[in-house]
Amino acid sequence: MSGFRRGARIGVDVGKVRVGVARSDPDGLLAVPVETVPRNGEPLTRILALADEHAAIEFVVGLPLNLRGLETPSTADARAFATALAAASRLPVRLVDERLSTVSAHAALRGSGRSQRSSRSIVDQVAAVVFLQQALDIEKRTGHPAGDLVPPVQEPA
């Protein structure tokens, strides 16, 4: 397919306390969990280091809309995080609809025999895997990257 872009993508699930990180393989076929980064401290520094480590070509940040597709306080938080990531990185940052990714992640973890309490530390990673895989599948199917590009921050003149 002529529209295919080779290189790993980094999925970022922004939570109030933790940020789940997933990555794809360089061929953009499969998303896998990477780690959960604490939100306190310097989460951008760690996420940028993971992008370098995996030779990423872009970030895919989950946009948590409600079931009707409307924005919530979590949506504003994810947008602000994505904007900060775009300002701190040379890589493109895309926002993708992540409705139900956390629900899907909890269901998958329950199906594997994990309780919600024992899953707390990895559910954000699994949610990032869910929406990153959806984004990869959309790009494979359409030849175009999923989601909306976060505009790069302009330097003041």
C-alpha positions in Angstrom: 0.0 0.0 0.0 1.5 3.3 -1.0 0.1 5.2 2.1 1.9 3.0 4.6 4.4 4.6 6.9 7.0 2.4 8.4 7.9 3.0 12.0 6.7 2.4 15.6 3.9 4.5 17.0 3.6 5.2 20.7 0.1 5.1 22.2 -0.5 7.3 25.2 -3.5 6.9 27.5 -3.7 10.0 29.7 -5.2 9.4 33.2 -5.4 11.6 36.2 -2.8 9.6 38.2 -1.1 7.4 35.5 -0.3 7.5 31.8 -0.4 4.2 30.0 2.1 3.7 27.2 1.9 1.2 24.4 3.8 0.8 21.2 3.5 -0.8 17.8 6.0 -2.8 15.9 7.9 -1.0 13.1 5.5 -2.5 10.5 2.5 -1.0 12.3 0.8 -4.4 12.7 0.5 -5.0 16.4 0.2 -2.8 19.5 1.8 -4.1 22.8 1.9 -2.6 26.3 5.1 -0.8 27.3 4.7 0.7 30.8 2.7 2.8 33.1 4.2 6.2 33.8 3.2 8.1 37.0 1.5 11.4 36.2 3.3 13.2 39.0 6.9 14.2 38.3 8.0 14.4 34.7 5.8 12.0 32.6 6.7 13.8 29.3 10.4 13.1 29.9 9.8 9.4 30.3 7.4 9.2 27.3 9.9 11.0 25.1 12.6 8.6 26.2 10.4 5.6 25.3 9.7 7.2 21.9 13.5 7.5 21.3 14.1 3.9 22.6 11.5 2.5 20.1 12.5 4.8 17.2 8.9 6.1 17.1 7.5 8.1 14.1 4.5 9.5 16.0 2.5 9.6 19.2 -1.2 8.5 19.3 -2.9 10.1 22.3 -6.4 8.8 23.3 -9.2 11.4 23.3 -11.7 10.3 26.0 -15.1 11.5 24.7 -18.4 10.5 26.3 -20.6 7.9 24.7 -22.4 10.7 22.7 -19.1 11.9 21.4 -19.1 15.0 23.6 -16.1 16.4 25.5 -15.6 16.0 29.2 -13.1 17.4 31.7 -10.9 14.3 30.9 -11.0 15.3 27.2 -9.6 18.7 28.0 -6.9 17.1 30.1 -5.9 14.7 27.3 -5.9 17.7 24.8 -3.6 19.7 27.1 -1.3 16.7 27.6 -1.2 16.1 23.8 -0.4 19.8 23.2 2.4 19.7 25.8 3.8 16.5 24.2 3.7 18.2 20.8 5.6 21.2 22.2 8.2 18.9 23.8 8.7 16.5 20.9 9.8 16.7 17.3 7.3 14.0 16.4 3.7 14.4 15.2 1.0 13.9 17.9 -2.4 12.6 16.8 -5.6 12.5 18.9 -7.8 9.5 18.4 -11.2 8.7 19.8 -10.7 6.2 22.7 -14.3 5.7 23.8 -14.7 2.4 25.6 -11.0 1.6 25.5 -10.7 1.5 29.3 -13.9 -0.6 29.5 -12.4 -3.0 26.9 -9.2 -3.1 28.8 -10.9 -4.0 32.1 -13.0 -6.6 30.3 -9.8 -8.2 28.8 -8.1 -8.2 32.1 -11.1 -9.7 33.9 -11.2 -12.3 31.2 -7.6 -13.2 32.0 -8.5 -13.7 35.6 -7.3 -10.4 37.0 -9.3 -8.4 39.5 -9.9 -4.7 39.0 -7.7 -3.9 41.9 -4.8 -6.1 40.7 -5.2 -4.6 37.2 -5.0 -1.0 38.3 -1.3 -0.6 37.5 -1.6 -2.0 34.0 -5.1 -1.1 32.8 -3.9 2.2 31.3 -1.3 0.3 29.3 -4.0 -2.1 28.0 -6.3 0.8 27.2 -3.4 2.4 25.2 -3.0 -0.9 23.3 -6.7 -1.0 22.5 -6.9 2.4 20.9 -3.4 2.2 19.3 -4.4 -1.1 17.7 -7.6 0.5 16.4 -5.6 3.4 14.9 -3.2 1.0 13.2 -6.1 -1.0 11.8 -7.7 2.2 10.4 -4.4 3.3 8.8 -4.0 -0.2 7.2 -7.6 -0.1 5.9 -7.7 3.5 4.6 -4.0 4.3 3.9 -4.3 7.4 6.1 -3.3 7.9 9.7 -6.2 7.8 12.2 -7.2 10.8 14.3 -6.5 14.5 14.2 -3.0 16.0 14.2 -2.2 18.3 17.1 -0.9 21.5 15.6 2.8 22.1 16.4 3.3 24.9 18.9 4.4 28.1 17.2 7.4 29.9 18.7 6.7 33.5 19.5 8.2 35.9 16.9 
